[in-house]
């Protein structure tokens, strides 16, 4: 499956999940997804056994290649799910969040520690990052999840492919200000065209607009 096709999909829709997410009581997907764009007439079944649709695994591998390319941005943003953004839309989102207040305000201490580690060196594997900030092991899973959720929701961190550092590959995480330095530094000066692309994506998918509004409220209130 070609990377160029996946990039063009994300550039066209602006924001896309990897797999479809159905709204309650509806047959059609609530939000755009790579699967929905690649296989618009196919219902996806989340199975990994020998009878599973091979396209499910293909899209999962495409997710990793696409995130690593940095031709689009990747974050666990929408309801904690893997989400891709075209770079203009990502830039406009950074601007919208910055306009809401101090994007670092009210973050948990652990979030700041994770971000400091990523500023020092990005990307890092999840395994390495947890070790660096002292959040290894099952007792700290919820604390780490809470800390990273706050960073994902404000787009302060991004995913950059995977790192093979154990039995299973681990997500490679980077600070947005390091990985997309140019967009980060220009977050207070977003071009009108990028803002228009974001507005178009939010208008097309109100669920994305609600997700952004939630993050903006948290920033404005100084809470994570």
C-alpha positions in Angstrom: 0.0 0.0 0.0 1.7 3.2 -1.1 2.6 5.9 1.3 1.8 8.6 -1.2 -1.8 7.5 -1.4 -2.2 7.6 2.3 -0.6 11.1 2.5 -3.0 12.4 -0.2 -6.0 11.0 1.8 -5.0 12.8 4.9 -4.2 16.0 3.0 -7.7 15.9 1.4 -9.8 15.1 4.5 -7.6 17.1 7.0 -8.1 14.8 10.0 -8.6 11.1 9.8 -8.5 8.1 12.2 -6.8 4.9 11.2 -9.9 2.7 11.5 -13.6 3.6 11.4 -15.5 4.5 14.5 -19.2 4.1 14.3 -21.6 6.5 16.0 -24.2 5.0 18.3 -27.3 4.0 16.4 -25.8 4.8 13.0 -24.6 2.6 10.2 -22.2 5.1 8.7 -18.9 6.0 10.3 -19.0 9.1 12.4 -15.6 10.3 11.4 -13.2 9.9 8.4 -10.7 7.1 8.6 -7.9 5.6 6.4 -9.9 2.4 6.2 -13.0 4.2 5.2 -11.2 6.1 2.4 -9.3 3.1 1.2 -12.2 0.6 1.4 -15.4 2.6 1.4 -17.6 -0.4 0.7 -16.0 -2.7 3.2 -17.1 -3.2 6.8 -14.0 -3.6 9.0 -13.9 -6.5 11.6 -11.4 -6.1 14.3 -9.9 -9.6 14.2 -6.3 -10.8 14.2 -6.8 -14.6 13.9 -6.1 -16.8 10.8 -9.5 -15.9 9.4 -9.0 -12.1 9.7 -9.1 -9.8 6.8 -5.5 -9.2 5.8 -6.3 -5.6 5.0 -6.7 -4.9 8.7 -3.1 -5.7 9.4 -2.0 -3.8 6.2 -3.7 -0.6 7.4 -2.1 -1.0 10.8 1.4 -1.3 9.2 0.5 1.7 6.9 -0.2 3.7 10.1 3.4 3.2 11.3 4.9 4.1 7.9 2.7 7.1 7.6 3.6 8.4 11.1 7.3 7.9 10.5 7.2 9.8 7.3 6.5 13.1 9.0 4.6 14.1 5.9 1.6 14.3 8.1 1.2 14.6 11.9 0.1 11.7 14.2 -1.3 11.8 17.7 -3.6 9.9 19.9 -5.9 12.9 19.9 -9.5 12.0 19.1 -10.9 10.1 22.0 -7.4 8.7 22.6 -7.4 7.1 19.2 -4.7 7.2 16.6 -5.4 10.3 14.5 -3.6 11.7 11.5 -3.6 15.4 10.5 -2.5 17.2 7.3 0.3 19.6 8.2 -1.7 22.7 7.4 -4.6 21.5 9.7 -2.1 20.5 12.4 -0.6 24.0 12.2 -4.0 25.5 12.6 -4.9 23.3 15.5 -1.7 24.3 17.3 -2.7 27.9 16.7 -6.3 27.4 18.0 -5.0 25.7 21.1 -2.4 28.5 21.7 -5.1 31.1 21.4 -7.0 29.4 24.2 -4.4 30.2 26.8 -1.2 28.7 28.2 -1.0 25.2 26.7 1.3 24.1 29.5 -0.9 25.5 32.3 -2.4 23.0 34.7 -0.6 19.9 33.3 0.1 17.2 35.8 3.7 17.1 37.1 4.3 13.8 35.3 3.3 15.4 32.0 5.9 18.1 32.5 8.5 15.5 33.3 7.6 13.5 30.1 7.8 16.6 28.0 11.2 17.6 29.5 12.6 14.2 28.6 11.3 14.5 25.1 12.7 18.0 24.7 16.1 16.6 25.7 15.8 13.9 23.1 13.1 12.9 20.6 11.8 10.5 19.6 11.9 8.0 22.4 10.1 4.7 22.8 7.2 4.4 25.2 9.3 1.8 27.2 12.3 4.1 27.4 10.2 7.1 28.2 8.5 5.4 31.1 11.8 4.3 32.5 13.2 7.9 32.1 10.4 9.4 34.2 10.2 6.6 36.7 6.7 5.3 35.7 7.6 1.8 34.8 5.5 -1.2 35.7 1.8 -1.9 36.2 1.3 0.2 39.3 2.1 3.4 37.3 0.2 2.5 34.1 -2.8 4.7 35.0 -0.6 7.6 36.0 1.4 7.4 32.8 -1.8 7.2 30.8 -3.2 10.2 32.5 -0.1 12.2 32.0 0.2 11.4 28.3 -3.5 11.9 27.6 -3.1 15.5 28.7 -0.1 15.9 26.3 -1.9 14.2 23.4 -5.1 16.3 23.8 -3.1 19.5 23.6 -1.0 18.2 20.7 2.2 18.7 22.7 3.5 15.3 21.7 3.3 13.4 18.4 3.9 9.8 17.4 6.8 9.1 15.0 6.5 5.4 13.9 7.7 2.6 16.2 10.9 1.5 17.9 11.6 -2.2 18.4 12.8 -2.4 22.0 11.2 -5.6 23.3 8.8 -8.4 22.4 6.6 -5.9 20.6 7.4 -2.6 18.9 6.8 0.4 21.0 5.4 3.7 19.8 8.1 6.3 19.2 7.0 9.6 20.8 8.4 13.1 20.2 7.8 16.6 21.5 5.9 18.5 18.9 8.1 21.6 19.4 11.1 19.4 18.4 9.6 17.3 15.6 7.6 20.0 14.0 9.6 23.0 15.1 8.7 25.2 12.2 4.9 24.8 12.8 5.4 25.1 16.6 7.3 28.4 16.4 4.7 29.8 13.9 1.7 28.7 15.9 0.7 32.3 16.6 1.0 33.1 12.9 -1.2 30.5 11.1 -1.9 31.3 7.4 -5.5 31.9 6.5 -5.5 29.0 4.1 -4.5 26.6 7.0 -7.3 28.0 9.2 -9.8 27.5 6.4 -8.7 23.9 6.0 -9.2 23.3 9.7 -12.6 25.0 9.6 -13.6 22.8 6.7 -12.6 19.6 8.5 -14.4 20.7 11.7 -17.5 21.6 9.8 -17.5 18.3 8.0 -17.0 16.3 11.2 -18.6 18.0 14.3 -17.1 15.3 16.6 -13.7 16.8 15.8 -14.9 20.2 16.6 -16.2 19.0 20.0 -12.8 17.4 20.7 -11.0 20.6 20.0 -13.5 22.6 22.1 -12.9 20.3 25.0 -9.1 20.8 24.9 -9.6 24.5 24.6 -11.8 24.6 27.7 -9.2 22.7 29.6 -6.5 25.1 28.6 -8.6 28.1 29.4 -9.5 26.7 32.8 -5.9 25.8 33.5 -6.8 22.1 34.0 -5.6 18.9 32.3 
